[in-house]
Amino acid sequence: MVADTDRRHFLTTLGAAAGSAVLGLSKAGCTTSPPAGTSDRPSHLVRFGHTDLWVSRLCQGTAFRTHLSRKGDSKEAHDLLRHCIDVGINFFDTAEAYGSGQSEIALGHGIAGRRHEVVISTKAYPRVEGEKIAFTEPILRTRVEASLKRLGTDYIDLYFLHGPDKKTPSFHEEEPDREAPTWAHMEEIAAAMTALVESGKIRYWGVSNHLPRQVEELMEVGNQSGRSPMAGLQDYFTVVAGDRRSLMVDGMFPLIRRGNLGLMAFSPLGGGNLVPGREVPEGSALMDVVTVLDEVAGELGVTRPQVCVGWVAAHSEVASVLSGAEKPEHVEENLKGTELTLPASAMARLNAAAEAYAVRMTQEKMALHRFGEPSARSASA
């Protein structure tokens, strides 16, 4: 295990504090002051919500799918991760679901000897052999301990639920009913996460791909006396977010601001659909967005990926943009995107393109549901 002075200080200062004193939160939000020495932090780092974690605007993911192997002994993956640290990225995301834990092993090897320089996020998967499970304290404790072993560390900075579990309604499911009561289960989750924080195995916790009302419930139960408050979210937000766009902008963003939560926005290139060189059907909803992206990129003398990353990073609710580049040059390209300042006119055009894409995709999904087939070829975009 890697000893870490920051963790020791964290546990000494906070580990013995129970209740709302765990992070000094009031029910209305966070009242903690920045940790000592923040004036010495590199200027490219930002605070993740109300936590004392300072992270790069770009978070490097490890859900390798194209060029790199998910195997834990992949030297190429280790080299890429070390390159990320060398160019200024200190934030890394992984999950037990990526390669059946192999991506966690790869990350552990990649940061070996440099654990004190980085912030690690990993996630608990809500399924076993394809079947949904309900998260409980014993299950989450077992999952955390397995992740710690694979990562080769004795603490996790941010621990997320990878998605809604068996007792939690999700965005695209009929069962359980989306209006089903969840408060009691949210209390169980908050209690389980609090136990993990107090054990020192994790520092902060959050959820991914949940509904706004669940996030609001978790905020409330987490701010109760004796609980560790939720710290952040990991969610899909990109210029081609489709029908999740309104859920984020109208539902999640107000909660993020109210609770001072950190947001890791993943897939700035739309799951690869916006990568230059990918075939885009003529006349599709995706082509309309690509056209605007390339126009803006040409005017600013930057690349399409940089505009994609820059657009996401321009939203004040986003703490860090989570991307999964698998080549050093793509890592550096995405990193430059977080430094890009998009003119107001460019943002307006991109926002309009994002909204038009969301409307069109929603209409096509409705047509598909109603008639059993896409209304146009663009449904595949």
C-alpha positions as CSV (number, residue, x, y, z in Angstrom):
1,M,0.0,0.0,0.0
2,V,1.1,3.5,-0.7
3,A,1.4,5.8,2.3
4,D,0.1,9.3,1.7
5,T,0.5,12.3,3.9
6,D,-2.6,14.1,2.5
7,R,-4.7,11.1,3.5
8,R,-3.2,11.0,6.9
9,H,-3.9,14.6,7.4
10,F,-7.5,14.1,6.1
11,L,-8.1,11.2,8.5
12,T,-6.6,13.0,11.4
13,T,-8.6,16.1,10.8
14,L,-11.9,14.6,9.8
15,G,-11.9,10.8,10.4
16,A,-13.0,11.1,14.1
17,A,-15.7,13.7,13.4
18,A,-19.2,12.2,13.1
19,G,-22.4,13.7,12.0
20,S,-22.7,16.9,10.1
21,A,-19.2,17.8,11.4
22,V,-17.7,15.3,8.9
23,L,-17.4,18.0,6.3
24,G,-18.8,21.0,8.2
25,L,-21.9,21.1,6.0
26,S,-25.1,22.8,6.8
27,K,-28.4,21.5,5.5
28,A,-28.5,24.3,2.9
29,G,-25.0,23.4,1.5
30,C,-21.3,23.4,2.2
31,T,-19.7,25.9,4.6
32,T,-16.2,24.5,4.6
33,S,-13.4,26.8,3.8
34,P,-10.6,25.9,1.4
35,P,-7.9,23.7,2.9
36,A,-4.7,25.3,4.0
37,G,-2.2,26.1,1.3
38,T,-4.6,26.5,-1.6
39,S,-2.7,29.5,-2.7
40,D,0.1,27.2,-3.7
41,R,-2.1,25.0,-5.8
42,P,-1.3,25.0,-9.5
43,S,-3.5,27.4,-11.4
44,H,-4.9,24.7,-13.7
45,L,-6.5,22.8,-10.8
46,V,-10.1,23.5,-9.6
47,R,-11.9,22.5,-6.5
48,F,-14.2,19.5,-6.9
49,G,-17.5,20.8,-5.5
50,H,-17.4,21.3,-1.7
51,T,-14.6,18.8,-1.2
52,D,-10.9,19.5,-0.5
53,L,-9.9,17.7,-3.7
54,W,-8.2,19.9,-6.3
55,V,-8.4,18.4,-9.8
56,S,-7.4,19.1,-13.4
57,R,-10.2,20.3,-15.7
58,L,-9.6,17.1,-17.7
59,C,-10.1,13.8,-16.1
60,Q,-8.5,10.8,-17.8
61,G,-10.8,7.8,-18.1
62,T,-9.7,4.1,-18.4
63,A,-12.6,2.6,-20.2
64,F,-10.3,1.7,-23.0
65,R,-12.1,0.3,-26.0
66,T,-10.2,1.0,-29.2
67,H,-6.4,1.3,-29.2
68,L,-5.5,0.1,-25.7
69,S,-6.0,-3.1,-23.9
70,R,-8.1,-3.2,-20.7
71,K,-5.8,-5.8,-19.3
72,G,-4.1,-4.8,-16.1
73,D,-0.6,-5.6,-17.3
74,S,-0.9,-3.4,-20.5
75,K,2.4,-1.5,-20.7
76,E,0.9,0.9,-23.2
77,A,-1.9,1.8,-20.8
78,H,0.6,2.3,-18.0
79,D,2.7,4.6,-20.2
80,L,-0.3,6.6,-21.3
81,L,-1.4,7.2,-17.7
82,R,2.0,8.3,-16.6
83,H,2.1,10.6,-19.6
84,C,-1.1,12.2,-18.4
85,I,0.5,13.0,-15.0
86,D,3.6,14.4,-16.8
87,V,1.4,16.9,-18.8
88,G,-0.5,18.1,-15.8
89,I,-3.5,15.8,-15.4
90,N,-4.0,14.6,-11.8
91,F,-7.6,13.3,-12.1
92,F,-8.3,9.6,-13.1
93,D,-11.5,7.7,-13.4
94,T,-12.0,3.9,-13.5
95,A,-14.6,1.3,-12.5
96,E,-14.9,-2.3,-11.5
97,A,-17.0,-2.8,-14.6
98,Y,-14.3,-1.8,-17.0
99,G,-12.7,-5.1,-18.1
100,S,-13.9,-6.9,-15.0
101,G,-11.6,-4.8,-12.8
102,Q,-8.6,-4.9,-15.1
103,S,-8.8,-1.2,-15.7
104,E,-8.4,-0.6,-12.0
105,I,-5.4,-2.8,-12.0
106,A,-3.9,-0.9,-15.0
107,L,-4.5,2.4,-13.3
108,G,-2.9,1.1,-10.1
109,H,0.2,0.2,-12.1
110,G,0.2,3.4,-14.1
111,I,0.3,5.6,-11.0
112,A,2.6,3.4,-8.9
113,G,5.0,5.6,-6.9
114,R,2.9,8.7,-7.7
115,R,-0.3,8.0,-5.8
116,H,0.2,11.2,-3.8
117,E,0.1,13.2,-7.0
118,V,-3.3,12.1,-8.2
119,V,-7.0,11.9,-7.4
120,I,-8.8,8.6,-8.1
121,S,-12.4,8.0,-8.9
122,T,-13.9,4.6,-9.3
123,K,-17.4,3.1,-9.3
124,A,-19.5,0.2,-8.0
125,Y,-21.5,-1.6,-10.7
126,P,-25.1,-2.3,-9.9
127,R,-25.2,-5.8,-11.5
128,V,-23.9,-9.3,-10.9
129,E,-23.8,-11.6,-14.0
130,G,-26.2,-9.3,-15.8
131,E,-28.8,-9.1,-13.1
132,K,-29.4,-5.9,-11.2
133,I,-28.7,-5.9,-7.4
134,A,-29.6,-3.6,-4.6
135,F,-26.7,-1.7,-3.0
136,T,-26.4,-2.4,0.7
137,E,-23.6,-1.6,3.1
138,P,-22.1,-5.1,3.1
139,I,-22.1,-5.2,-0.7
140,L,-20.5,-1.8,-1.1
141,R,-17.9,-2.5,1.6
142,T,-16.9,-5.7,-0.3
143,R,-16.8,-3.8,-3.6
144,V,-14.7,-1.1,-2.2
145,E,-12.2,-3.5,-0.6
146,A,-11.9,-5.3,-4.0
147,S,-11.3,-2.0,-5.8
148,L,-8.7,-1.0,-3.2
149,K,-6.8,-4.2,-3.8
150,R,-6.9,-3.9,-7.6
151,L,-5.8,-0.2,-7.4
152,G,-3.0,-1.0,-5.0
153,T,-4.0,1.8,-2.6
154,D,-5.5,2.1,0.8
155,Y,-8.1,4.8,0.0
156,I,-10.3,6.0,-2.9
157,D,-10.8,9.7,-3.3
158,L,-14.2,9.6,-5.0
159,Y,-16.5,6.5,-5.0
160,F,-19.5,6.5,-7.2
161,L,-22.5,4.3,-7.8
162,H,-22.1,3.4,-11.5
163,G,-25.8,3.6,-12.1
164,P,-29.2,3.1,-10.5
165,D,-29.5,-0.2,-8.7
166,K,-32.5,-2.6,-8.4
167,K,-34.4,-0.3,-6.0
168,T,-33.7,2.9,-7.9
169,P,-35.7,3.9,-11.0
170,S,-33.5,4.8,-14.0
171,F,-33.9,7.0,-17.0
172,H,-34.8,4.5,-19.7
173,E,-36.6,1.8,-17.7
174,E,-40.2,1.1,-17.1
175,E,-39.5,-1.1,-14.0
176,P,-39.4,-0.2,-11.2
177,D,-41.9,2.6,-11.7
178,R,-40.3,6.0,-12.2
179,E,-42.6,7.4,-9.5
180,A,-41.8,4.6,-7.0
181,P,-40.8,6.0,-3.6
182,T,-37.0,5.9,-3.1
183,W,-36.4,7.9,0.1
184,A,-35.9,4.9,2.4
185,H,-33.4,3.4,0.0
186,M,-31.6,6.7,-0.5
187,E,-31.2,6.7,3.3
188,E,-29.7,3.2,3.2
189,I,-27.2,4.3,0.5
190,A,-26.2,7.5,2.4
191,A,-25.7,5.4,5.6
192,A,-23.5,2.9,3.7
193,M,-21.4,5.6,2.1
194,T,-21.0,7.4,5.4
195,A,-19.7,4.1,7.0
196,L,-17.1,3.9,4.1
197,V,-16.0,7.5,4.6
198,E,-15.7,7.0,8.4
199,S,-13.6,3.8,7.8
200,G,-11.1,5.8,5.7
201,K,-11.6,3.5,2.7
202,I,-13.2,6.4,0.7
203,R,-13.0,10.1,1.1
204,Y,-16.1,11.3,-0.8
205,W,-19.0,9.7,-2.6
206,G,-21.5,10.4,-5.4
207,V,-23.7,8.8,-8.0
208,S,-23.8,8.4,-11.8
209,N,-26.7,8.4,-14.3
210,H,-29.4,8.9,-11.6
211,L,-32.6,11.0,-11.9
212,P,-32.7,14.5,-10.5
213,R,-35.2,13.6,-7.8
214,Q,-32.9,10.9,-6.5
215,V,-30.0,13.3,-6.4
216,E,-32.1,15.7,-4.5
217,E,-33.1,13.0,-2.0
218,L,-29.4,12.0,-1.6
219,M,-28.5,15.6,-1.0
220,E,-31.1,15.9,1.8
221,V,-30.3,12.6,3.5
222,G,-26.6,13.2,3.2
223,N,-26.9,16.5,5.0
224,Q,-28.6,14.9,8.0
225,S,-26.8,14.7,11.3
226,G,-24.4,11.8,11.4
227,R,-24.1,11.5,7.6
228,S,-21.4,12.2,5.1
229,P,-22.8,14.4,2.4
230,M,-22.8,13.5,-1.3
231,A,-19.9,15.2,-3.0
232,G,-20.6,15.0,-6.7
233,L,-22.0,13.4,-9.9
234,Q,-20.7,11.7,-12.9
235,D,-23.0,12.1,-15.8
236,Y,-23.4,12.3,-19.6
237,F,-23.2,15.9,-20.8
238,T,-22.0,16.7,-24.3
239,V,-23.2,18.8,-27.3
240,V,-25.0,15.6,-28.5
241,A,-26.5,14.6,-25.2
242,G,-29.9,14.2,-26.9
243,D,-32.8,13.7,-24.6
244,R,-30.6,13.8,-21.5
245,R,-29.7,17.4,-22.3
246,S,-32.9,18.9,-20.7
247,L,-32.6,16.5,-17.7
248,M,-29.1,17.9,-17.1
249,V,-29.7,21.6,-17.8
250,D,-33.1,21.9,-16.2
251,G,-32.9,19.1,-13.6
252,M,-29.3,18.5,-12.5
253,F,-27.6,21.9,-12.9
254,P,-29.8,23.7,-10.3
255,L,-29.1,20.9,-7.8
256,I,-25.4,21.0,-8.6
257,R,-25.4,24.8,-7.8
258,R,-27.6,24.4,-4.7
259,G,-25.5,21.6,-3.2
260,N,-22.1,22.8,-4.4
261,L,-21.6,19.4,-6.0
262,G,-18.7,18.5,-8.3
263,L,-19.7,17.3,-11.8
264,M,-17.6,15.0,-13.9
265,A,-19.1,15.3,-17.4
266,F,-18.2,12.2,-19.5
267,S,-18.0,11.5,-23.2
268,P,-17.4,15.0,-24.6
269,L,-17.0,13.5,-28.1
270,G,-20.4,11.8,-27.8
271,G,-19.1,8.2,-27.2
272,G,-16.8,8.6,-30.3
273,N,-19.5,9.8,-32.7
274,L,-17.8,13.2,-32.9
275,V,-14.3,11.9,-33.5
276,P,-12.9,13.3,-36.8
277,G,-12.8,10.6,-39.4
278,R,-15.9,8.8,-38.2
279,E,-18.6,8.4,-40.9
280,V,-21.5,10.7,-40.3
281,P,-24.7,10.1,-42.4
282,E,-25.7,12.9,-44.7
283,G,-28.8,14.7,-43.5
284,S,-28.6,13.2,-40.0
285,A,-29.1,15.1,-36.8
286,L,-25.4,14.3,-36.0
287,M,-24.2,15.9,-39.3
288,D,-25.9,19.2,-38.4
289,V,-23.9,19.3,-35.1
290,V,-20.7,18.3,-36.8
291,T,-21.1,21.1,-39.4
292,V,-21.4,23.7,-36.6
293,L,-18.5,22.2,-34.7
294,D,-16.2,22.3,-37.7
295,E,-17.2,25.8,-38.6
296,V,-16.3,27.0,-35.1
297,A,-13.1,25.0,-35.0
298,G,-12.1,26.5,-38.4
299,E,-12.8,30.1,-37.2
300,L,-10.7,29.6,-34.0
301,G,-7.9,27.6,-35.6
302,V,-8.4,24.7,-33.3
303,T,-9.6,21.1,-33.7
304,R,-13.1,19.6,-33.5
305,P,-12.3,17.6,-30.3
306,Q,-11.0,20.8,-28.6
307,V,-14.3,22.6,-29.4
308,C,-16.2,19.6,-28.0
309,V,-14.2,19.6,-24.8
310,G,-14.2,23.4,-24.6
311,W,-18.0,23.6,-24.9
312,V,-18.5,21.2,-22.0
313,A,-15.9,22.9,-19.8
314,A,-17.5,26.3,-20.5
315,H,-20.4,25.3,-18.3
316,S,-19.8,26.5,-14.7
317,E,-21.5,23.4,-13.3
318,V,-18.8,21.2,-14.8
319,A,-15.8,20.7,-12.6
320,S,-13.9,18.3,-14.9
321,V,-14.4,16.9,-18.4
322,L,-14.0,13.1,-18.4
323,S,-12.5,11.8,-21.6
324,G,-11.1,8.4,-22.6
325,A,-8.2,9.3,-25.0
326,E,-6.0,6.3,-25.8
327,K,-3.1,8.1,-27.4
328,P,-0.7,10.7,-25.9
329,E,-1.4,13.2,-28.7
330,H,-5.2,12.9,-28.1
331,V,-4.7,13.4,-24.4
332,E,-2.9,16.6,-25.1
333,E,-5.5,17.7,-27.6
334,N,-8.3,17.2,-25.1
335,L,-6.3,19.0,-22.4
336,K,-5.9,22.0,-24.7
337,G,-9.7,21.9,-25.1
338,T,-10.2,22.7,-21.4
339,E,-8.1,25.8,-21.9
340,L,-10.1,27.0,-24.8
341,T,-12.2,30.1,-24.3
342,L,-15.1,30.0,-26.7
343,P,-16.5,33.4,-27.8
344,A,-20.1,34.2,-26.9
345,S,-21.2,34.0,-30.5
346,A,-19.6,30.5,-30.9
347,M,-21.3,29.3,-27.6
348,A,-24.6,30.6,-28.9
349,R,-24.3,28.6,-32.1
350,L,-23.2,25.5,-30.4
351,N,-26.0,25.8,-27.8
352,A,-28.5,26.1,-30.6
353,A,-27.0,23.1,-32.4
354,A,-27.1,21.1,-29.1
355,E,-30.8,22.0,-28.5
356,A,-31.8,21.3,-32.1
357,Y,-30.1,17.9,-31.9
358,A,-31.9,17.1,-28.6
359,V,-35.3,18.1,-30.1
360,R,-34.8,16.1,-33.3
361,M,-33.6,13.0,-31.5
362,T,-36.5,13.1,-29.1
363,Q,-39.0,13.4,-32.0
364,E,-37.4,10.4,-33.7
365,K,-37.5,8.3,-30.6
366,M,-41.1,9.1,-30.2
367,A,-41.7,8.1,-33.8
368,L,-39.8,4.9,-33.3
369,H,-41.8,4.0,-30.3
370,R,-45.1,4.8,-32.0
371,F,-44.5,3.2,-35.4
372,G,-41.7,0.7,-34.7
373,E,-39.2,2.2,-37.0
374,P,-37.0,5.3,-37.4
375,S,-38.7,8.2,-39.1
376,A,-35.4,9.0,-40.8
377,R,-31.9,7.6,-41.2
378,S,-30.7,10.1,-38.6
379,A,-32.2,7.9,-35.8
380,S,-29.0,5.9,-36.1
381,A,-26.9,9.0,-35.3
